[in-house]
């Protein structure tokens, strides 16, 4: 029974630390202080050690020999790869949503992006970023394909791609999001797939041509 309890504790610490990384509470490039982390979470150093090793294997944390562990800071090339993956997987996922979901479920997508009016102020821009994340996560989570869902859950490729915020501004992407939603509600799978792939590949092109400081 003790091992079960310990395993549950490790899993709980794992989820909390991963969330801290994805939410930005642990900043990309920041050195991991295991003792401080254990104190924050109210646990011993043992589960923290296990979790850090696990997250290192999952590429959330980098181990630098002689220096310690650091929150992974995505490179320019890695971000480009994330958007290529998103274009392919979300393209498939959106077609599955359209093919499998009820009209009632599809209408849930209509709640995204309909209240934004350009230009956005600072607070509205933060809310837009959050809405953007939730919209794309929903496409994956409602597609009904356990492999796609687990792949995103294990690698968090959607959330990781927001490490430096939005690649393109709402002035460019708001209309694209609304067109994607329109095609979802019309059950036009081919159009929706094309639109969402184009949406991500445009962001990838920006990463290819614009020098961003990562």
PyMOL commands that place a pseudoatom at each C-alpha (Angstrom):
pseudoatom trace, name=CA, resn=UNK, resi=1, chain=A, elem=C, hetatm=0, pos=[0.000, 0.000, 0.000]
pseudoatom trace, name=CA, resn=UNK, resi=2, chain=A, elem=C, hetatm=0, pos=[2.896, 2.363, 0.754]
pseudoatom trace, name=CA, resn=UNK, resi=3, chain=A, elem=C, hetatm=0, pos=[4.143, 2.078, -2.819]
pseudoatom trace, name=CA, resn=UNK, resi=4, chain=A, elem=C, hetatm=0, pos=[0.694, 2.950, -4.198]
pseudoatom trace, name=CA, resn=UNK, resi=5, chain=A, elem=C, hetatm=0, pos=[0.574, 6.036, -1.988]
pseudoatom trace, name=CA, resn=UNK, resi=6, chain=A, elem=C, hetatm=0, pos=[4.093, 7.023, -3.057]
pseudoatom trace, name=CA, resn=UNK, resi=7, chain=A, elem=C, hetatm=0, pos=[3.238, 6.535, -6.730]
pseudoatom trace, name=CA, resn=UNK, resi=8, chain=A, elem=C, hetatm=0, pos=[0.175, 8.736, -6.335]
pseudoatom trace, name=CA, resn=UNK, resi=9, chain=A, elem=C, hetatm=0, pos=[2.269, 11.424, -4.662]
pseudoatom trace, name=CA, resn=UNK, resi=10, chain=A, elem=C, hetatm=0, pos=[4.816, 11.355, -7.480]
pseudoatom trace, name=CA, resn=UNK, resi=11, chain=A, elem=C, hetatm=0, pos=[2.036, 11.635, -10.063]
pseudoatom trace, name=CA, resn=UNK, resi=12, chain=A, elem=C, hetatm=0, pos=[0.522, 14.569, -8.182]
pseudoatom trace, name=CA, resn=UNK, resi=13, chain=A, elem=C, hetatm=0, pos=[3.873, 16.361, -7.955]
pseudoatom trace, name=CA, resn=UNK, resi=14, chain=A, elem=C, hetatm=0, pos=[4.480, 15.610, -11.630]
pseudoatom trace, name=CA, resn=UNK, resi=15, chain=A, elem=C, hetatm=0, pos=[1.212, 17.256, -12.686]
pseudoatom trace, name=CA, resn=UNK, resi=16, chain=A, elem=C, hetatm=0, pos=[1.864, 20.290, -10.496]
pseudoatom trace, name=CA, resn=UNK, resi=17, chain=A, elem=C, hetatm=0, pos=[5.420, 20.851, -11.732]
pseudoatom trace, name=CA, resn=UNK, resi=18, chain=A, elem=C, hetatm=0, pos=[4.429, 20.346, -15.361]
pseudoatom trace, name=CA, resn=UNK, resi=19, chain=A, elem=C, hetatm=0, pos=[1.619, 22.870, -14.914]
pseudoatom trace, name=CA, resn=UNK, resi=20, chain=A, elem=C, hetatm=0, pos=[4.080, 25.338, -13.391]
pseudoatom trace, name=CA, resn=UNK, resi=21, chain=A, elem=C, hetatm=0, pos=[6.225, 24.991, -16.508]
pseudoatom trace, name=CA, resn=UNK, resi=22, chain=A, elem=C, hetatm=0, pos=[3.350, 25.303, -18.967]
pseudoatom trace, name=CA, resn=UNK, resi=23, chain=A, elem=C, hetatm=0, pos=[1.817, 28.246, -17.085]
pseudoatom trace, name=CA, resn=UNK, resi=24, chain=A, elem=C, hetatm=0, pos=[5.136, 30.074, -16.943]
pseudoatom trace, name=CA, resn=UNK, resi=25, chain=A, elem=C, hetatm=0, pos=[5.474, 29.952, -13.146]
pseudoatom trace, name=CA, resn=UNK, resi=26, chain=A, elem=C, hetatm=0, pos=[8.787, 28.241, -13.885]
pseudoatom trace, name=CA, resn=UNK, resi=27, chain=A, elem=C, hetatm=0, pos=[10.366, 30.417, -16.560]
pseudoatom trace, name=CA, resn=UNK, resi=28, chain=A, elem=C, hetatm=0, pos=[12.056, 28.910, -19.658]
pseudoatom trace, name=CA, resn=UNK, resi=29, chain=A, elem=C, hetatm=0, pos=[15.798, 28.832, -19.002]
pseudoatom trace, name=CA, resn=UNK, resi=30, chain=A, elem=C, hetatm=0, pos=[15.334, 29.037, -15.214]
pseudoatom trace, name=CA, resn=UNK, resi=31, chain=A, elem=C, hetatm=0, pos=[17.451, 26.711, -13.087]
pseudoatom trace, name=CA, resn=UNK, resi=32, chain=A, elem=C, hetatm=0, pos=[15.441, 24.160, -11.115]
pseudoatom trace, name=CA, resn=UNK, resi=33, chain=A, elem=C, hetatm=0, pos=[16.062, 24.435, -7.384]
pseudoatom trace, name=CA, resn=UNK, resi=34, chain=A, elem=C, hetatm=0, pos=[14.830, 21.057, -6.165]
pseudoatom trace, name=CA, resn=UNK, resi=35, chain=A, elem=C, hetatm=0, pos=[14.875, 21.949, -2.466]
pseudoatom trace, name=CA, resn=UNK, resi=36, chain=A, elem=C, hetatm=0, pos=[12.931, 25.157, -3.055]
pseudoatom trace, name=CA, resn=UNK, resi=37, chain=A, elem=C, hetatm=0, pos=[10.473, 23.296, -5.286]
pseudoatom trace, name=CA, resn=UNK, resi=38, chain=A, elem=C, hetatm=0, pos=[9.954, 20.637, -2.610]
pseudoatom trace, name=CA, resn=UNK, resi=39, chain=A, elem=C, hetatm=0, pos=[9.254, 23.364, -0.043]
pseudoatom trace, name=CA, resn=UNK, resi=40, chain=A, elem=C, hetatm=0, pos=[6.765, 25.114, -2.331]
pseudoatom trace, name=CA, resn=UNK, resi=41, chain=A, elem=C, hetatm=0, pos=[4.908, 21.848, -2.930]
pseudoatom trace, name=CA, resn=UNK, resi=42, chain=A, elem=C, hetatm=0, pos=[5.155, 20.702, 0.685]
pseudoatom trace, name=CA, resn=UNK, resi=43, chain=A, elem=C, hetatm=0, pos=[6.847, 17.387, -0.122]
pseudoatom trace, name=CA, resn=UNK, resi=44, chain=A, elem=C, hetatm=0, pos=[10.202, 15.744, 0.454]
pseudoatom trace, name=CA, resn=UNK, resi=45, chain=A, elem=C, hetatm=0, pos=[13.017, 15.911, -2.078]
pseudoatom trace, name=CA, resn=UNK, resi=46, chain=A, elem=C, hetatm=0, pos=[12.468, 12.269, -3.160]
pseudoatom trace, name=CA, resn=UNK, resi=47, chain=A, elem=C, hetatm=0, pos=[9.343, 12.736, -5.335]
pseudoatom trace, name=CA, resn=UNK, resi=48, chain=A, elem=C, hetatm=0, pos=[10.812, 15.972, -6.713]
pseudoatom trace, name=CA, resn=UNK, resi=49, chain=A, elem=C, hetatm=0, pos=[13.915, 14.074, -7.864]
pseudoatom trace, name=CA, resn=UNK, resi=50, chain=A, elem=C, hetatm=0, pos=[11.734, 11.481, -9.599]
pseudoatom trace, name=CA, resn=UNK, resi=51, chain=A, elem=C, hetatm=0, pos=[9.591, 14.131, -11.256]
pseudoatom trace, name=CA, resn=UNK, resi=52, chain=A, elem=C, hetatm=0, pos=[12.566, 16.168, -12.491]
pseudoatom trace, name=CA, resn=UNK, resi=53, chain=A, elem=C, hetatm=0, pos=[14.060, 13.039, -14.070]
pseudoatom trace, name=CA, resn=UNK, resi=54, chain=A, elem=C, hetatm=0, pos=[10.706, 12.192, -15.650]
pseudoatom trace, name=CA, resn=UNK, resi=55, chain=A, elem=C, hetatm=0, pos=[10.218, 15.692, -17.057]
pseudoatom trace, name=CA, resn=UNK, resi=56, chain=A, elem=C, hetatm=0, pos=[13.785, 15.647, -18.357]
pseudoatom trace, name=CA, resn=UNK, resi=57, chain=A, elem=C, hetatm=0, pos=[12.946, 12.517, -20.325]
pseudoatom trace, name=CA, resn=UNK, resi=58, chain=A, elem=C, hetatm=0, pos=[9.832, 14.238, -21.686]
pseudoatom trace, name=CA, resn=UNK, resi=59, chain=A, elem=C, hetatm=0, pos=[11.860, 17.299, -22.808]
pseudoatom trace, name=CA, resn=UNK, resi=60, chain=A, elem=C, hetatm=0, pos=[10.247, 19.744, -20.372]
pseudoatom trace, name=CA, resn=UNK, resi=61, chain=A, elem=C, hetatm=0, pos=[13.554, 20.097, -18.507]
pseudoatom trace, name=CA, resn=UNK, resi=62, chain=A, elem=C, hetatm=0, pos=[17.153, 20.085, -19.743]
pseudoatom trace, name=CA, resn=UNK, resi=63, chain=A, elem=C, hetatm=0, pos=[20.004, 18.520, -17.796]
pseudoatom trace, name=CA, resn=UNK, resi=64, chain=A, elem=C, hetatm=0, pos=[23.251, 20.462, -18.164]
pseudoatom trace, name=CA, resn=UNK, resi=65, chain=A, elem=C, hetatm=0, pos=[26.246, 18.476, -16.955]
pseudoatom trace, name=CA, resn=UNK, resi=66, chain=A, elem=C, hetatm=0, pos=[27.999, 20.265, -14.127]
pseudoatom trace, name=CA, resn=UNK, resi=67, chain=A, elem=C, hetatm=0, pos=[25.316, 22.956, -13.886]
pseudoatom trace, name=CA, resn=UNK, resi=68, chain=A, elem=C, hetatm=0, pos=[22.100, 21.181, -12.959]
pseudoatom trace, name=CA, resn=UNK, resi=69, chain=A, elem=C, hetatm=0, pos=[18.574, 21.141, -14.373]
pseudoatom trace, name=CA, resn=UNK, resi=70, chain=A, elem=C, hetatm=0, pos=[16.886, 23.962, -16.283]
pseudoatom trace, name=CA, resn=UNK, resi=71, chain=A, elem=C, hetatm=0, pos=[13.382, 24.585, -17.615]
pseudoatom trace, name=CA, resn=UNK, resi=72, chain=A, elem=C, hetatm=0, pos=[13.609, 23.846, -21.316]
pseudoatom trace, name=CA, resn=UNK, resi=73, chain=A, elem=C, hetatm=0, pos=[13.754, 26.904, -23.528]
pseudoatom trace, name=CA, resn=UNK, resi=74, chain=A, elem=C, hetatm=0, pos=[12.466, 26.006, -26.967]
pseudoatom trace, name=CA, resn=UNK, resi=75, chain=A, elem=C, hetatm=0, pos=[14.775, 26.739, -29.863]
pseudoatom trace, name=CA, resn=UNK, resi=76, chain=A, elem=C, hetatm=0, pos=[13.742, 28.437, -33.080]
pseudoatom trace, name=CA, resn=UNK, resi=77, chain=A, elem=C, hetatm=0, pos=[13.842, 25.090, -34.915]
pseudoatom trace, name=CA, resn=UNK, resi=78, chain=A, elem=C, hetatm=0, pos=[11.762, 23.300, -32.270]
pseudoatom trace, name=CA, resn=UNK, resi=79, chain=A, elem=C, hetatm=0, pos=[9.006, 25.920, -32.433]
pseudoatom trace, name=CA, resn=UNK, resi=80, chain=A, elem=C, hetatm=0, pos=[8.840, 25.510, -36.204]
pseudoatom trace, name=CA, resn=UNK, resi=81, chain=A, elem=C, hetatm=0, pos=[8.494, 21.761, -35.735]
pseudoatom trace, name=CA, resn=UNK, resi=82, chain=A, elem=C, hetatm=0, pos=[5.633, 22.225, -33.254]
pseudoatom trace, name=CA, resn=UNK, resi=83, chain=A, elem=C, hetatm=0, pos=[3.630, 24.255, -35.754]
pseudoatom trace, name=CA, resn=UNK, resi=84, chain=A, elem=C, hetatm=0, pos=[4.204, 21.653, -38.474]
pseudoatom trace, name=CA, resn=UNK, resi=85, chain=A, elem=C, hetatm=0, pos=[2.929, 18.954, -36.092]
pseudoatom trace, name=CA, resn=UNK, resi=86, chain=A, elem=C, hetatm=0, pos=[-0.060, 21.096, -35.140]
pseudoatom trace, name=CA, resn=UNK, resi=87, chain=A, elem=C, hetatm=0, pos=[-0.967, 21.676, -38.781]
pseudoatom trace, name=CA, resn=UNK, resi=88, chain=A, elem=C, hetatm=0, pos=[-1.107, 17.941, -39.443]
pseudoatom trace, name=CA, resn=UNK, resi=89, chain=A, elem=C, hetatm=0, pos=[-2.733, 16.679, -36.252]
pseudoatom trace, name=CA, resn=UNK, resi=90, chain=A, elem=C, hetatm=0, pos=[-5.258, 19.483, -35.816]
pseudoatom trace, name=CA, resn=UNK, resi=91, chain=A, elem=C, hetatm=0, pos=[-6.167, 19.132, -39.480]
pseudoatom trace, name=CA, resn=UNK, resi=92, chain=A, elem=C, hetatm=0, pos=[-7.087, 15.495, -38.898]
pseudoatom trace, name=CA, resn=UNK, resi=93, chain=A, elem=C, hetatm=0, pos=[-8.703, 16.245, -35.523]
pseudoatom trace, name=CA, resn=UNK, resi=94, chain=A, elem=C, hetatm=0, pos=[-10.983, 18.944, -36.911]
pseudoatom trace, name=CA, resn=UNK, resi=95, chain=A, elem=C, hetatm=0, pos=[-12.309, 16.577, -39.584]
pseudoatom trace, name=CA, resn=UNK, resi=96, chain=A, elem=C, hetatm=0, pos=[-12.979, 13.944, -36.940]
pseudoatom trace, name=CA, resn=UNK, resi=97, chain=A, elem=C, hetatm=0, pos=[-14.859, 16.521, -34.851]
pseudoatom trace, name=CA, resn=UNK, resi=98, chain=A, elem=C, hetatm=0, pos=[-17.035, 17.455, -37.817]
pseudoatom trace, name=CA, resn=UNK, resi=99, chain=A, elem=C, hetatm=0, pos=[-17.685, 13.830, -38.755]
pseudoatom trace, name=CA, resn=UNK, resi=100, chain=A, elem=C, hetatm=0, pos=[-18.414, 12.519, -35.268]
pseudoatom trace, name=CA, resn=UNK, resi=101, chain=A, elem=C, hetatm=0, pos=[-19.850, 15.290, -33.071]
pseudoatom trace, name=CA, resn=UNK, resi=102, chain=A, elem=C, hetatm=0, pos=[-23.498, 16.207, -32.660]
pseudoatom trace, name=CA, resn=UNK, resi=103, chain=A, elem=C, hetatm=0, pos=[-24.766, 19.600, -33.803]
pseudoatom trace, name=CA, resn=UNK, resi=104, chain=A, elem=C, hetatm=0, pos=[-25.056, 20.605, -30.145]
pseudoatom trace, name=CA, resn=UNK, resi=105, chain=A, elem=C, hetatm=0, pos=[-21.400, 19.780, -29.492]
pseudoatom trace, name=CA, resn=UNK, resi=106, chain=A, elem=C, hetatm=0, pos=[-20.230, 21.554, -32.632]
pseudoatom trace, name=CA, resn=UNK, resi=107, chain=A, elem=C, hetatm=0, pos=[-22.065, 24.695, -31.588]
pseudoatom trace, name=CA, resn=UNK, resi=108, chain=A, elem=C, hetatm=0, pos=[-19.780, 24.919, -28.546]
pseudoatom trace, name=CA, resn=UNK, resi=109, chain=A, elem=C, hetatm=0, pos=[-17.103, 26.202, -30.923]
pseudoatom trace, name=CA, resn=UNK, resi=110, chain=A, elem=C, hetatm=0, pos=[-19.293, 29.213, -31.660]
pseudoatom trace, name=CA, resn=UNK, resi=111, chain=A, elem=C, hetatm=0, pos=[-18.513, 30.565, -28.184]
pseudoatom trace, name=CA, resn=UNK, resi=112, chain=A, elem=C, hetatm=0, pos=[-14.923, 31.291, -29.156]
pseudoatom trace, name=CA, resn=UNK, resi=113, chain=A, elem=C, hetatm=0, pos=[-13.752, 34.615, -30.629]
pseudoatom trace, name=CA, resn=UNK, resi=114, chain=A, elem=C, hetatm=0, pos=[-17.241, 36.108, -31.147]
pseudoatom trace, name=CA, resn=UNK, resi=115, chain=A, elem=C, hetatm=0, pos=[-16.807, 38.890, -28.571]
pseudoatom trace, name=CA, resn=UNK, resi=116, chain=A, elem=C, hetatm=0, pos=[-13.469, 40.281, -29.720]
pseudoatom trace, name=CA, resn=UNK, resi=117, chain=A, elem=C, hetatm=0, pos=[-13.414, 43.666, -31.443]
pseudoatom trace, name=CA, resn=UNK, resi=118, chain=A, elem=C, hetatm=0, pos=[-10.138, 44.926, -32.905]
pseudoatom trace, name=CA, resn=UNK, resi=119, chain=A, elem=C, hetatm=0, pos=[-7.928, 46.578, -31.839]
pseudoatom trace, name=CA, resn=UNK, resi=120, chain=A, elem=C, hetatm=0, pos=[-7.451, 44.769, -28.529]
pseudoatom trace, name=CA, resn=UNK, resi=121, chain=A, elem=C, hetatm=0, pos=[-6.032, 46.403, -25.429]
pseudoatom trace, name=CA, resn=UNK, resi=122, chain=A, elem=C, hetatm=0, pos=[-3.474, 44.665, -23.188]
pseudoatom trace, name=CA, resn=UNK, resi=123, chain=A, elem=C, hetatm=0, pos=[-6.004, 42.798, -21.051]
pseudoatom trace, name=CA, resn=UNK, resi=124, chain=A, elem=C, hetatm=0, pos=[-8.055, 41.764, -24.086]
pseudoatom trace, name=CA, resn=UNK, resi=125, chain=A, elem=C, hetatm=0, pos=[-4.871, 40.504, -25.761]
pseudoatom trace, name=CA, resn=UNK, resi=126, chain=A, elem=C, hetatm=0, pos=[-4.146, 38.288, -22.743]
pseudoatom trace, name=CA, resn=UNK, resi=127, chain=A, elem=C, hetatm=0, pos=[-7.681, 36.928, -22.899]
pseudoatom trace, name=CA, resn=UNK, resi=128, chain=A, elem=C, hetatm=0, pos=[-7.280, 36.351, -26.643]
pseudoatom trace, name=CA, resn=UNK, resi=129, chain=A, elem=C, hetatm=0, pos=[-4.152, 34.277, -25.995]
pseudoatom trace, name=CA, resn=UNK, resi=130, chain=A, elem=C, hetatm=0, pos=[-6.033, 32.166, -23.437]
pseudoatom trace, name=CA, resn=UNK, resi=131, chain=A, elem=C, hetatm=0, pos=[-8.983, 31.765, -25.830]
pseudoatom trace, name=CA, resn=UNK, resi=132, chain=A, elem=C, hetatm=0, pos=[-6.615, 30.769, -28.633]
pseudoatom trace, name=CA, resn=UNK, resi=133, chain=A, elem=C, hetatm=0, pos=[-5.097, 28.025, -26.468]
pseudoatom trace, name=CA, resn=UNK, resi=134, chain=A, elem=C, hetatm=0, pos=[-8.487, 26.718, -25.323]
pseudoatom trace, name=CA, resn=UNK, resi=135, chain=A, elem=C, hetatm=0, pos=[-9.889, 26.664, -28.858]
pseudoatom trace, name=CA, resn=UNK, resi=136, chain=A, elem=C, hetatm=0, pos=[-7.064, 24.555, -30.263]
pseudoatom trace, name=CA, resn=UNK, resi=137, chain=A, elem=C, hetatm=0, pos=[-7.019, 22.243, -27.232]
pseudoatom trace, name=CA, resn=UNK, resi=138, chain=A, elem=C, hetatm=0, pos=[-10.766, 21.700, -27.669]
pseudoatom trace, name=CA, resn=UNK, resi=139, chain=A, elem=C, hetatm=0, pos=[-10.312, 20.607, -31.278]
pseudoatom trace, name=CA, resn=UNK, resi=140, chain=A, elem=C, hetatm=0, pos=[-7.889, 17.919, -30.106]
pseudoatom trace, name=CA, resn=UNK, resi=141, chain=A, elem=C, hetatm=0, pos=[-9.849, 16.868, -27.020]
pseudoatom trace, name=CA, resn=UNK, resi=142, chain=A, elem=C, hetatm=0, pos=[-13.188, 16.483, -28.835]
pseudoatom trace, name=CA, resn=UNK, resi=143, chain=A, elem=C, hetatm=0, pos=[-11.855, 14.618, -31.873]
pseudoatom trace, name=CA, resn=UNK, resi=144, chain=A, elem=C, hetatm=0, pos=[-12.545, 11.224, -30.270]
pseudoatom trace, name=CA, resn=UNK, resi=145, chain=A, elem=C, hetatm=0, pos=[-9.213, 9.715, -31.333]
pseudoatom trace, name=CA, resn=UNK, resi=146, chain=A, elem=C, hetatm=0, pos=[-7.400, 8.470, -28.230]
pseudoatom trace, name=CA, resn=UNK, resi=147, chain=A, elem=C, hetatm=0, pos=[-4.005, 8.350, -29.964]
pseudoatom trace, name=CA, resn=UNK, resi=148, chain=A, elem=C, hetatm=0, pos=[-4.158, 12.019, -30.990]
pseudoatom trace, name=CA, resn=UNK, resi=149, chain=A, elem=C, hetatm=0, pos=[-5.483, 13.030, -27.559]
pseudoatom trace, name=CA, resn=UNK, resi=150, chain=A, elem=C, hetatm=0, pos=[-2.802, 11.046, -25.692]
pseudoatom trace, name=CA, resn=UNK, resi=151, chain=A, elem=C, hetatm=0, pos=[-0.069, 12.358, -27.990]
pseudoatom trace, name=CA, resn=UNK, resi=152, chain=A, elem=C, hetatm=0, pos=[-0.980, 15.929, -27.094]
pseudoatom trace, name=CA, resn=UNK, resi=153, chain=A, elem=C, hetatm=0, pos=[-1.374, 15.036, -23.413]
pseudoatom trace, name=CA, resn=UNK, resi=154, chain=A, elem=C, hetatm=0, pos=[2.039, 13.374, -23.275]
pseudoatom trace, name=CA, resn=UNK, resi=155, chain=A, elem=C, hetatm=0, pos=[3.974, 15.950, -25.295]
pseudoatom trace, name=CA, resn=UNK, resi=156, chain=A, elem=C, hetatm=0, pos=[1.811, 19.054, -24.706]
pseudoatom trace, name=CA, resn=UNK, resi=157, chain=A, elem=C, hetatm=0, pos=[2.774, 20.268, -28.171]
pseudoatom trace, name=CA, resn=UNK, resi=158, chain=A, elem=C, hetatm=0, pos=[-0.065, 22.804, -28.253]
pseudoatom trace, name=CA, resn=UNK, resi=159, chain=A, elem=C, hetatm=0, pos=[0.745, 24.463, -24.930]
pseudoatom trace, name=CA, resn=UNK, resi=160, chain=A, elem=C, hetatm=0, pos=[4.501, 24.347, -25.576]
pseudoatom trace, name=CA, resn=UNK, resi=161, chain=A, elem=C, hetatm=0, pos=[4.059, 26.275, -28.828]
pseudoatom trace, name=CA, resn=UNK, resi=162, chain=A, elem=C, hetatm=0, pos=[2.769, 29.251, -26.799]
pseudoatom trace, name=CA, resn=UNK, resi=163, chain=A, elem=C, hetatm=0, pos=[5.998, 29.503, -24.786]
pseudoatom trace, name=CA, resn=UNK, resi=164, chain=A, elem=C, hetatm=0, pos=[6.740, 32.944, -26.268]
pseudoatom trace, name=CA, resn=UNK, resi=165, chain=A, elem=C, hetatm=0, pos=[3.116, 33.995, -26.656]
pseudoatom trace, name=CA, resn=UNK, resi=166, chain=A, elem=C, hetatm=0, pos=[1.339, 34.494, -29.963]
pseudoatom trace, name=CA, resn=UNK, resi=167, chain=A, elem=C, hetatm=0, pos=[3.495, 34.178, -33.067]
pseudoatom trace, name=CA, resn=UNK, resi=168, chain=A, elem=C, hetatm=0, pos=[1.091, 36.325, -35.096]
pseudoatom trace, name=CA, resn=UNK, resi=169, chain=A, elem=C, hetatm=0, pos=[-1.105, 39.131, -33.741]
pseudoatom trace, name=CA, resn=UNK, resi=170, chain=A, elem=C, hetatm=0, pos=[-4.918, 38.965, -33.374]
pseudoatom trace, name=CA, resn=UNK, resi=171, chain=A, elem=C, hetatm=0, pos=[-5.167, 41.429, -36.266]
pseudoatom trace, name=CA, resn=UNK, resi=172, chain=A, elem=C, hetatm=0, pos=[-4.021, 38.562, -38.500]
pseudoatom trace, name=CA, resn=UNK, resi=173, chain=A, elem=C, hetatm=0, pos=[-5.520, 35.536, -36.780]
pseudoatom trace, name=CA, resn=UNK, resi=174, chain=A, elem=C, hetatm=0, pos=[-8.953, 36.627, -35.531]
pseudoatom trace, name=CA, resn=UNK, resi=175, chain=A, elem=C, hetatm=0, pos=[-10.522, 36.455, -38.992]
pseudoatom trace, name=CA, resn=UNK, resi=176, chain=A, elem=C, hetatm=0, pos=[-8.823, 33.091, -39.592]
pseudoatom trace, name=CA, resn=UNK, resi=177, chain=A, elem=C, hetatm=0, pos=[-10.263, 31.663, -36.379]
pseudoatom trace, name=CA, resn=UNK, resi=178, chain=A, elem=C, hetatm=0, pos=[-13.734, 32.855, -37.294]
pseudoatom trace, name=CA, resn=UNK, resi=179, chain=A, elem=C, hetatm=0, pos=[-13.480, 31.290, -40.757]
pseudoatom trace, name=CA, resn=UNK, resi=180, chain=A, elem=C, hetatm=0, pos=[-12.397, 27.993, -39.200]
pseudoatom trace, name=CA, resn=UNK, resi=181, chain=A, elem=C, hetatm=0, pos=[-15.375, 28.074, -36.821]
pseudoatom trace, name=CA, resn=UNK, resi=182, chain=A, elem=C, hetatm=0, pos=[-17.738, 28.922, -39.680]
pseudoatom trace, name=CA, resn=UNK, resi=183, chain=A, elem=C, hetatm=0, pos=[-16.563, 25.869, -41.622]
pseudoatom trace, name=CA, resn=UNK, resi=184, chain=A, elem=C, hetatm=0, pos=[-16.969, 23.693, -38.485]
pseudoatom trace, name=CA, resn=UNK, resi=185, chain=A, elem=C, hetatm=0, pos=[-20.574, 24.811, -38.019]
pseudoatom trace, name=CA, resn=UNK, resi=186, chain=A, elem=C, hetatm=0, pos=[-21.232, 24.202, -41.728]
pseudoatom trace, name=CA, resn=UNK, resi=187, chain=A, elem=C, hetatm=0, pos=[-19.739, 20.687, -41.345]
pseudoatom trace, name=CA, resn=UNK, resi=188, chain=A, elem=C, hetatm=0, pos=[-17.362, 21.372, -44.196]
pseudoatom trace, name=CA, resn=UNK, resi=189, chain=A, elem=C, hetatm=0, pos=[-14.544, 19.072, -43.131]
pseudoatom trace, name=CA, resn=UNK, resi=190, chain=A, elem=C, hetatm=0, pos=[-12.337, 19.568, -46.166]
pseudoatom trace, name=CA, resn=UNK, resi=191, chain=A, elem=C, hetatm=0, pos=[-12.482, 23.351, -45.891]
pseudoatom trace, name=CA, resn=UNK, resi=192, chain=A, elem=C, hetatm=0, pos=[-11.941, 23.323, -42.113]
pseudoatom trace, name=CA, resn=UNK, resi=193, chain=A, elem=C, hetatm=0, pos=[-8.921, 21.062, -42.477]
pseudoatom trace, name=CA, resn=UNK, resi=194, chain=A, elem=C, hetatm=0, pos=[-7.405, 23.291, -45.151]
pseudoatom trace, name=CA, resn=UNK, resi=195, chain=A, elem=C, hetatm=0, pos=[-8.033, 26.444, -43.129]
pseudoatom trace, name=CA, resn=UNK, resi=196, chain=A, elem=C, hetatm=0, pos=[-6.523, 25.177, -39.898]
pseudoatom trace, name=CA, resn=UNK, resi=197, chain=A, elem=C, hetatm=0, pos=[-3.473, 23.758, -41.663]
pseudoatom trace, name=CA, resn=UNK, resi=198, chain=A, elem=C, hetatm=0, pos=[-2.954, 27.074, -43.443]
pseudoatom trace, name=CA, resn=UNK, resi=199, chain=A, elem=C, hetatm=0, pos=[-3.443, 28.885, -40.123]
pseudoatom trace, name=CA, resn=UNK, resi=200, chain=A, elem=C, hetatm=0, pos=[-0.552, 27.000, -38.497]
pseudoatom trace, name=CA, resn=UNK, resi=201, chain=A, elem=C, hetatm=0, pos=[1.706, 26.939, -41.540]
pseudoatom trace, name=CA, resn=UNK, resi=202, chain=A, elem=C, hetatm=0, pos=[1.466, 30.732, -41.791]
pseudoatom trace, name=CA, resn=UNK, resi=203, chain=A, elem=C, hetatm=0, pos=[2.762, 30.948, -38.230]
pseudoatom trace, name=CA, resn=UNK, resi=204, chain=A, elem=C, hetatm=0, pos=[5.520, 28.533, -39.156]
pseudoatom trace, name=CA, resn=UNK, resi=205, chain=A, elem=C, hetatm=0, pos=[6.487, 30.782, -42.080]
pseudoatom trace, name=CA, resn=UNK, resi=206, chain=A, elem=C, hetatm=0, pos=[6.760, 33.735, -39.702]
pseudoatom trace, name=CA, resn=UNK, resi=207, chain=A, elem=C, hetatm=0, pos=[9.129, 31.686, -37.557]
pseudoatom trace, name=CA, resn=UNK, resi=208, chain=A, elem=C, hetatm=0, pos=[11.173, 30.848, -40.647]
pseudoatom trace, name=CA, resn=UNK, resi=209, chain=A, elem=C, hetatm=0, pos=[11.495, 34.399, -41.961]
pseudoatom trace, name=CA, resn=UNK, resi=210, chain=A, elem=C, hetatm=0, pos=[11.433, 36.625, -38.877]
pseudoatom trace, name=CA, resn=UNK, resi=211, chain=A, elem=C, hetatm=0, pos=[14.309, 36.628, -36.423]
pseudoatom trace, name=CA, resn=UNK, resi=212, chain=A, elem=C, hetatm=0, pos=[12.746, 36.064, -32.999]
pseudoatom trace, name=CA, resn=UNK, resi=213, chain=A, elem=C, hetatm=0, pos=[14.831, 36.173, -29.863]
pseudoatom trace, name=CA, resn=UNK, resi=214, chain=A, elem=C, hetatm=0, pos=[14.552, 32.776, -28.251]
for i in range(1, 214): cmd.bond("trace and resi %d" % i, "trace and resi %d" % (i + 1))
show_as sticks, trace
zoom trace
